[in-house]
């Protein structure tokens, strides 16, 4: 599985109905000065990614944790960095079965 195509892009499809402004590109900035989303939209997006991960894989993963917030570089910088973080968590077995 590849989190960018299998999980994250399907959440963008749902959010596009609400005109989120996200583009399906690994370099799309999620967090910071050039971010595509405001804070509320980012929370909605992250929640959607968690829900889509559970629906797609049957595993529960919490993306926003004290550990992820302290990571440098942040997994929330771009769609690509978030996908890499998700892929690693799923491959390492850190996600809990639902």
C-alpha positions in Angstrom: 0.0 0.0 0.0 1.1 3.6 -0.6 -0.5 6.0 1.8 -0.4 9.0 -0.6 -2.6 7.4 -3.3 -4.6 4.9 -1.2 -5.4 7.1 1.8 -4.5 10.8 1.5 -5.7 11.5 -2.1 -9.1 9.9 -1.4 -9.5 12.3 1.6 -8.6 15.2 -0.7 -11.4 14.0 -3.1 -13.9 14.3 -0.3 -12.6 17.6 0.9 -12.6 19.0 -2.7 -16.4 19.0 -2.5 -15.9 21.5 0.3 -13.4 23.4 -1.7 -10.4 22.8 0.5 -7.8 24.1 -2.0 -5.6 21.0 -1.6 -3.8 19.8 -4.7 -3.0 16.1 -5.3 0.8 16.7 -5.3 3.3 15.3 -2.8 4.8 18.8 -2.6 1.5 20.4 -1.5 2.3 22.3 1.8 0.0 21.5 4.7 1.5 23.5 7.6 3.4 26.8 7.8 3.4 30.1 6.0 2.7 28.7 2.6 0.1 26.2 3.8 -2.9 25.2 1.6 -5.2 24.8 4.6 -6.2 27.0 7.6 -6.1 25.4 11.1 -9.7 24.2 11.0 -9.3 22.7 7.6 -6.0 21.0 8.6 -7.7 19.4 11.6 -10.6 18.2 9.3 -8.1 16.8 6.8 -6.0 15.0 9.5 -9.2 13.5 11.0 -10.2 12.4 7.5 -6.8 10.7 6.9 -7.1 8.9 10.2 -10.6 7.7 9.3 -9.6 6.7 5.8 -6.6 4.8 7.2 -8.9 2.8 9.4 -11.3 2.2 6.5 -8.6 1.1 4.1 -6.3 -0.9 6.3 -8.5 -1.9 9.3 -5.8 -0.3 11.5 -6.2 2.7 13.8 -3.5 5.3 13.8 -3.3 8.6 15.7 -1.4 11.1 13.6 -1.3 14.1 16.0 0.6 13.0 19.0 3.2 14.7 21.2 5.8 12.7 19.3 4.7 13.8 15.9 4.3 17.4 16.9 8.0 17.3 18.2 9.4 15.7 15.1 11.9 17.6 13.0 11.3 17.7 10.1 7.5 17.7 10.7 5.4 15.0 9.0 2.8 17.7 8.5 4.9 19.9 6.1 3.7 18.4 2.9 1.4 15.6 1.6 4.5 13.6 0.7 6.0 13.9 4.2 2.6 12.9 5.8 2.4 9.9 3.4 5.9 8.8 4.3 5.1 9.0 8.0 1.9 7.0 7.5 3.6 4.4 5.4 6.3 4.0 8.0 3.8 3.7 10.8 1.8 1.1 8.9 5.0 -0.9 7.9 6.5 -0.8 11.4 3.3 -2.2 12.8 2.7 0.9 15.1 -0.9 1.1 14.0 -3.4 -0.7 16.2 -5.9 -3.2 14.7 -9.4 -1.9 14.8 
